[in-house]
Amino acid sequence: MTSWRHDSLGASSSEPLPVVIIGAVHPHPLLQRKLAEAPGVSILDQDLEYLSEGLEGRSQSPVALLF
């Protein structure tokens, strides 16, 4: 799949856009505490079932609850 973006002049480009996400404290204290247990581990490599325990939402999917 090709990723498309528009630069500041409105021209489209298929070049990847570099992005840096800087971590911050999560507003949900339970989730923040669980995330702090593995500070150097990507959320993609963590147990999503464990991270989503105690979160409420309309879905039972851990991914949906974490969103």
Chimera marker file (.cmm) of the C-alpha trace (Angstrom):
<marker_set name="trace">
<marker id="1" x="0.000" y="0.000" z="0.000" r="1" g="1" b="0" radius="0.5"/>
<marker id="2" x="1.338" y="3.438" z="-0.859" r="1" g="1" b="0" radius="0.5"/>
<marker id="3" x="1.334" y="6.212" z="1.681" r="1" g="1" b="0" radius="0.5"/>
<marker id="4" x="0.405" y="9.646" z="0.307" r="1" g="1" b="0" radius="0.5"/>
<marker id="5" x="0.849" y="13.032" z="1.883" r="1" g="1" b="0" radius="0.5"/>
<marker id="6" x="0.676" y="16.662" z="0.818" r="1" g="1" b="0" radius="0.5"/>
<marker id="7" x="3.568" y="18.996" z="1.508" r="1" g="1" b="0" radius="0.5"/>
<marker id="8" x="3.087" y="22.601" z="2.598" r="1" g="1" b="0" radius="0.5"/>
<marker id="9" x="2.611" y="23.658" z="-1.032" r="1" g="1" b="0" radius="0.5"/>
<marker id="10" x="-0.172" y="21.135" z="-1.633" r="1" g="1" b="0" radius="0.5"/>
<marker id="11" x="1.881" y="18.824" z="-3.865" r="1" g="1" b="0" radius="0.5"/>
<marker id="12" x="1.410" y="15.135" z="-3.118" r="1" g="1" b="0" radius="0.5"/>
<marker id="13" x="4.366" y="12.894" z="-2.388" r="1" g="1" b="0" radius="0.5"/>
<marker id="14" x="4.845" y="9.189" z="-1.798" r="1" g="1" b="0" radius="0.5"/>
<marker id="15" x="7.901" y="9.828" z="0.390" r="1" g="1" b="0" radius="0.5"/>
<marker id="16" x="7.545" y="8.668" z="4.004" r="1" g="1" b="0" radius="0.5"/>
<marker id="17" x="7.015" y="11.409" z="6.531" r="1" g="1" b="0" radius="0.5"/>
<marker id="18" x="9.387" y="11.048" z="9.496" r="1" g="1" b="0" radius="0.5"/>
<marker id="19" x="7.555" y="11.298" z="12.801" r="1" g="1" b="0" radius="0.5"/>
<marker id="20" x="8.836" y="11.362" z="16.379" r="1" g="1" b="0" radius="0.5"/>
<marker id="21" x="6.448" y="10.638" z="19.223" r="1" g="1" b="0" radius="0.5"/>
<marker id="22" x="7.613" y="11.868" z="22.591" r="1" g="1" b="0" radius="0.5"/>
<marker id="23" x="6.190" y="10.019" z="25.552" r="1" g="1" b="0" radius="0.5"/>
<marker id="24" x="4.188" y="11.705" z="28.234" r="1" g="1" b="0" radius="0.5"/>
<marker id="25" x="2.251" y="10.755" z="31.325" r="1" g="1" b="0" radius="0.5"/>
<marker id="26" x="-0.988" y="9.021" z="30.416" r="1" g="1" b="0" radius="0.5"/>
<marker id="27" x="-4.061" y="10.648" z="32.028" r="1" g="1" b="0" radius="0.5"/>
<marker id="28" x="-5.486" y="7.273" z="33.148" r="1" g="1" b="0" radius="0.5"/>
<marker id="29" x="-3.551" y="6.444" z="36.368" r="1" g="1" b="0" radius="0.5"/>
<marker id="30" x="-4.011" y="2.653" z="36.156" r="1" g="1" b="0" radius="0.5"/>
<marker id="31" x="-2.784" y="2.495" z="32.576" r="1" g="1" b="0" radius="0.5"/>
<marker id="32" x="0.101" y="4.868" z="33.353" r="1" g="1" b="0" radius="0.5"/>
<marker id="33" x="1.213" y="2.628" z="36.217" r="1" g="1" b="0" radius="0.5"/>
<marker id="34" x="1.159" y="-0.448" z="33.971" r="1" g="1" b="0" radius="0.5"/>
<marker id="35" x="3.055" y="1.350" z="31.196" r="1" g="1" b="0" radius="0.5"/>
<marker id="36" x="5.686" y="2.475" z="33.723" r="1" g="1" b="0" radius="0.5"/>
<marker id="37" x="6.406" y="-1.174" z="34.594" r="1" g="1" b="0" radius="0.5"/>
<marker id="38" x="8.212" y="-1.618" z="31.250" r="1" g="1" b="0" radius="0.5"/>
<marker id="39" x="9.572" y="1.848" z="30.386" r="1" g="1" b="0" radius="0.5"/>
<marker id="40" x="11.813" y="0.793" z="27.503" r="1" g="1" b="0" radius="0.5"/>
<marker id="41" x="9.369" y="-1.615" z="25.852" r="1" g="1" b="0" radius="0.5"/>
<marker id="42" x="7.215" y="-0.550" z="22.925" r="1" g="1" b="0" radius="0.5"/>
<marker id="43" x="3.475" y="-0.834" z="23.529" r="1" g="1" b="0" radius="0.5"/>
<marker id="44" x="3.430" y="-3.121" z="20.478" r="1" g="1" b="0" radius="0.5"/>
<marker id="45" x="5.608" y="-5.612" z="22.364" r="1" g="1" b="0" radius="0.5"/>
<marker id="46" x="3.605" y="-5.561" z="25.600" r="1" g="1" b="0" radius="0.5"/>
<marker id="47" x="0.699" y="-7.700" z="26.763" r="1" g="1" b="0" radius="0.5"/>
<marker id="48" x="-2.306" y="-5.740" z="25.503" r="1" g="1" b="0" radius="0.5"/>
<marker id="49" x="-4.741" y="-7.869" z="27.514" r="1" g="1" b="0" radius="0.5"/>
<marker id="50" x="-2.905" y="-6.898" z="30.714" r="1" g="1" b="0" radius="0.5"/>
<marker id="51" x="-2.677" y="-3.225" z="29.757" r="1" g="1" b="0" radius="0.5"/>
<marker id="52" x="-6.399" y="-3.034" z="28.960" r="1" g="1" b="0" radius="0.5"/>
<marker id="53" x="-7.567" y="-4.722" z="32.208" r="1" g="1" b="0" radius="0.5"/>
<marker id="54" x="-9.629" y="-2.241" z="34.202" r="1" g="1" b="0" radius="0.5"/>
<marker id="55" x="-10.361" y="0.026" z="31.243" r="1" g="1" b="0" radius="0.5"/>
<marker id="56" x="-13.973" y="0.566" z="30.259" r="1" g="1" b="0" radius="0.5"/>
<marker id="57" x="-15.397" y="0.929" z="26.790" r="1" g="1" b="0" radius="0.5"/>
<marker id="58" x="-17.942" y="-0.375" z="24.313" r="1" g="1" b="0" radius="0.5"/>
<marker id="59" x="-15.636" y="-3.126" z="23.093" r="1" g="1" b="0" radius="0.5"/>
<marker id="60" x="-14.024" y="-6.192" z="24.602" r="1" g="1" b="0" radius="0.5"/>
<marker id="61" x="-11.031" y="-5.850" z="22.278" r="1" g="1" b="0" radius="0.5"/>
<marker id="62" x="-7.867" y="-4.798" z="24.138" r="1" g="1" b="0" radius="0.5"/>
<marker id="63" x="-6.724" y="-2.761" z="21.139" r="1" g="1" b="0" radius="0.5"/>
<marker id="64" x="-10.030" y="-0.876" z="20.966" r="1" g="1" b="0" radius="0.5"/>
<marker id="65" x="-9.975" y="-0.231" z="24.722" r="1" g="1" b="0" radius="0.5"/>
<marker id="66" x="-6.443" y="1.152" z="24.525" r="1" g="1" b="0" radius="0.5"/>
<marker id="67" x="-7.428" y="3.515" z="21.714" r="1" g="1" b="0" radius="0.5"/>
<link id1="1" id2="2" r="1" g="1" b="0" radius="0.2"/>
<link id1="2" id2="3" r="1" g="1" b="0" radius="0.2"/>
<link id1="3" id2="4" r="1" g="1" b="0" radius="0.2"/>
<link id1="4" id2="5" r="1" g="1" b="0" radius="0.2"/>
<link id1="5" id2="6" r="1" g="1" b="0" radius="0.2"/>
<link id1="6" id2="7" r="1" g="1" b="0" radius="0.2"/>
<link id1="7" id2="8" r="1" g="1" b="0" radius="0.2"/>
<link id1="8" id2="9" r="1" g="1" b="0" radius="0.2"/>
<link id1="9" id2="10" r="1" g="1" b="0" radius="0.2"/>
<link id1="10" id2="11" r="1" g="1" b="0" radius="0.2"/>
<link id1="11" id2="12" r="1" g="1" b="0" radius="0.2"/>
<link id1="12" id2="13" r="1" g="1" b="0" radius="0.2"/>
<link id1="13" id2="14" r="1" g="1" b="0" radius="0.2"/>
<link id1="14" id2="15" r="1" g="1" b="0" radius="0.2"/>
<link id1="15" id2="16" r="1" g="1" b="0" radius="0.2"/>
<link id1="16" id2="17" r="1" g="1" b="0" radius="0.2"/>
<link id1="17" id2="18" r="1" g="1" b="0" radius="0.2"/>
<link id1="18" id2="19" r="1" g="1" b="0" radius="0.2"/>
<link id1="19" id2="20" r="1" g="1" b="0" radius="0.2"/>
<link id1="20" id2="21" r="1" g="1" b="0" radius="0.2"/>
<link id1="21" id2="22" r="1" g="1" b="0" radius="0.2"/>
<link id1="22" id2="23" r="1" g="1" b="0" radius="0.2"/>
<link id1="23" id2="24" r="1" g="1" b="0" radius="0.2"/>
<link id1="24" id2="25" r="1" g="1" b="0" radius="0.2"/>
<link id1="25" id2="26" r="1" g="1" b="0" radius="0.2"/>
<link id1="26" id2="27" r="1" g="1" b="0" radius="0.2"/>
<link id1="27" id2="28" r="1" g="1" b="0" radius="0.2"/>
<link id1="28" id2="29" r="1" g="1" b="0" radius="0.2"/>
<link id1="29" id2="30" r="1" g="1" b="0" radius="0.2"/>
<link id1="30" id2="31" r="1" g="1" b="0" radius="0.2"/>
<link id1="31" id2="32" r="1" g="1" b="0" radius="0.2"/>
<link id1="32" id2="33" r="1" g="1" b="0" radius="0.2"/>
<link id1="33" id2="34" r="1" g="1" b="0" radius="0.2"/>
<link id1="34" id2="35" r="1" g="1" b="0" radius="0.2"/>
<link id1="35" id2="36" r="1" g="1" b="0" radius="0.2"/>
<link id1="36" id2="37" r="1" g="1" b="0" radius="0.2"/>
<link id1="37" id2="38" r="1" g="1" b="0" radius="0.2"/>
<link id1="38" id2="39" r="1" g="1" b="0" radius="0.2"/>
<link id1="39" id2="40" r="1" g="1" b="0" radius="0.2"/>
<link id1="40" id2="41" r="1" g="1" b="0" radius="0.2"/>
<link id1="41" id2="42" r="1" g="1" b="0" radius="0.2"/>
<link id1="42" id2="43" r="1" g="1" b="0" radius="0.2"/>
<link id1="43" id2="44" r="1" g="1" b="0" radius="0.2"/>
<link id1="44" id2="45" r="1" g="1" b="0" radius="0.2"/>
<link id1="45" id2="46" r="1" g="1" b="0" radius="0.2"/>
<link id1="46" id2="47" r="1" g="1" b="0" radius="0.2"/>
<link id1="47" id2="48" r="1" g="1" b="0" radius="0.2"/>
<link id1="48" id2="49" r="1" g="1" b="0" radius="0.2"/>
<link id1="49" id2="50" r="1" g="1" b="0" radius="0.2"/>
<link id1="50" id2="51" r="1" g="1" b="0" radius="0.2"/>
<link id1="51" id2="52" r="1" g="1" b="0" radius="0.2"/>
<link id1="52" id2="53" r="1" g="1" b="0" radius="0.2"/>
<link id1="53" id2="54" r="1" g="1" b="0" radius="0.2"/>
<link id1="54" id2="55" r="1" g="1" b="0" radius="0.2"/>
<link id1="55" id2="56" r="1" g="1" b="0" radius="0.2"/>
<link id1="56" id2="57" r="1" g="1" b="0" radius="0.2"/>
<link id1="57" id2="58" r="1" g="1" b="0" radius="0.2"/>
<link id1="58" id2="59" r="1" g="1" b="0" radius="0.2"/>
<link id1="59" id2="60" r="1" g="1" b="0" radius="0.2"/>
<link id1="60" id2="61" r="1" g="1" b="0" radius="0.2"/>
<link id1="61" id2="62" r="1" g="1" b="0" radius="0.2"/>
<link id1="62" id2="63" r="1" g="1" b="0" radius="0.2"/>
<link id1="63" id2="64" r="1" g="1" b="0" radius="0.2"/>
<link id1="64" id2="65" r="1" g="1" b="0" radius="0.2"/>
<link id1="65" id2="66" r="1" g="1" b="0" radius="0.2"/>
<link id1="66" id2="67" r="1" g="1" b="0" radius="0.2"/>
</marker_set>
